[in-house]
Amino acid sequence: MRYLEIYICLINVVAIIVCIVDKIKAQRKQWRISEKTLFSLAAIGGAFGMYLTMIIIRHKTKHRSFMVALPFMFLVHGTLLLLFLQRNA
């Protein structure tokens, strides 16, 4: 169980950092991190951190795909986590 907690924390920290880096690159008109990469990080567990960061730094908030998909992914992850915890309780 401890490994799951560590994984969730680490993937969210990575998602936050990648989101901030993409915002900085956008401001400097530099090479950007692909949306595929951002969605992939969210899909493997970083949806909460990425969504929270996007709201705070106002990055990609006009992209409907991000504003709908990230909360949905977070809800799915949360549901799966609760089911896992109930099964192992």
WOPE-V587293 format. One record per residue. RES is the residue in three letters. SS is DSSP state (H for helix, E for strand, L for the rest). PSI is psi in whole degrees, 0 to 359 (NA if undefined). D_FIRST is the distance of its C-alpha to the first C-alpha in whole Angstrom. Layout:
# WOPE-V587293
{{RES | SS | PSI | D_FIRST} {RES | SS | PSI | D_FIRST}}
This chain:
# WOPE-V587293
{{MET | L | 323 | 0} {ARG | H | 324 | 4} {TYR | H | 324 | 5} {LEU | H | 317 | 5} {GLU | H | 316 | 7} {ILE | H | 316 | 9} {TYR | H | 312 | 10} {ILE | H | 316 | 11} {CYS | H | 313 | 13} {LEU | H | 317 | 14} {ILE | H | 327 | 16} {ASN | H | 323 | 17} {VAL | H | 316 | 19} {VAL | H | 315 | 20} {ALA | H | 320 | 21} {ILE | H | 313 | 23} {ILE | H | 314 | 25} {VAL | H | 320 | 26} {CYS | H | 317 | 27} {ILE | H | 317 | 29} {VAL | H | 318 | 31} {ASP | H | 321 | 32} {LYS | H | 316 | 34} {ILE | H | 316 | 35} {LYS | H | 323 | 36} {ALA | H | 318 | 38} {GLN | H | 327 | 40} {ARG | L | 3 | 41} {LYS | L | 45 | 42} {GLN | L | 179 | 40} {TRP | L | 138 | 38} {ARG | L | 159 | 35} {ILE | L | 133 | 32} {SER | L | 152 | 32} {GLU | H | 329 | 31} {LYS | H | 317 | 29} {THR | H | 317 | 27} {LEU | H | 314 | 26} {PHE | H | 324 | 25} {SER | H | 316 | 23} {LEU | H | 319 | 21} {ALA | H | 318 | 21} {ALA | H | 329 | 20} {ILE | H | 14 | 17} {GLY | H | 354 | 15} {GLY | H | 16 | 18} {ALA | H | 316 | 20} {PHE | H | 309 | 19} {GLY | H | 319 | 20} {MET | H | 316 | 23} {TYR | H | 314 | 25} {LEU | H | 317 | 25} {THR | H | 317 | 26} {MET | H | 322 | 29} {ILE | H | 314 | 30} {ILE | H | 315 | 30} {ILE | H | 4 | 32} {ARG | L | 58 | 34} {HIS | L | 125 | 33} {LYS | L | 21 | 33} {THR | L | 345 | 34} {LYS | L | 355 | 37} {HIS | L | 106 | 35} {ARG | H | 325 | 34} {SER | H | 321 | 32} {PHE | H | 319 | 30} {MET | H | 342 | 30} {VAL | H | 313 | 30} {ALA | H | 319 | 27} {LEU | H | 313 | 24} {PRO | H | 323 | 24} {PHE | H | 314 | 24} {MET | H | 319 | 21} {PHE | H | 318 | 19} {LEU | H | 319 | 20} {VAL | H | 314 | 19} {HIS | H | 316 | 15} {GLY | H | 318 | 15} {THR | H | 314 | 16} {LEU | H | 320 | 14} {LEU | H | 316 | 11} {LEU | H | 317 | 13} {LEU | H | 319 | 13} {PHE | H | 316 | 10} {LEU | H | 320 | 9} {GLN | H | 321 | 12} {ARG | H | 326 | 12} {ASN | L | 7 | 9} {ALA | L | NA | 11}}
